[in-house]
Amino acid sequence: MNKSELVAAVATATNISKSDAANAVDAVFEAITNTLIDGDVIQVTGFGSFSVTDRAAREGRNPATGETIQIAASKQPKFKAGKSLKDSVNR
């Protein structure tokens, strides 16, 4: 499912226009993004949690040349599925 299919599903499920559904979906994504940028965790009971994890700097290899390269430290968004979501998927 891509974003436009998600918007269509939300519009159908909530009986609102696709334009309003697109605004709602965009607002949810923006809220999640801004919360993660601030370093906070989002927990949706039964669905899962979004958080940010730090990755340390490390050495890697260029697969084409075999040359050693330095990979900078970074922050990675992370999602952990909740029990209800896992149970629904595994029915």
C-alpha positions, 0 to 999 in steps of 0.5 A: 500500500502506498500513500495514495492508497492509504489516503483512499482507505482512510477516506472510505473508512471515515466517510470524508473526502480524499482531500481531508483524508490526505490532510489527516494522513499528512498531519499524522506523519508530520506529528510523528516526524516532529516528535522523533526530531525532538528525541521523544518516543511515540507509544500507541497502545496496541499498535507499537512505538516509534523511537530514535536510536543512535548508531555509532561511527564505524569503519566500512568497506567500499564493495567495489574497491575494498577500500576502508571508509569511515561511516559517520555516526547517525540517528535512525528511526525505529518502530517496534510493533505492539502485541495486538498488531503482532497478534493480528498479523499472525492470525 
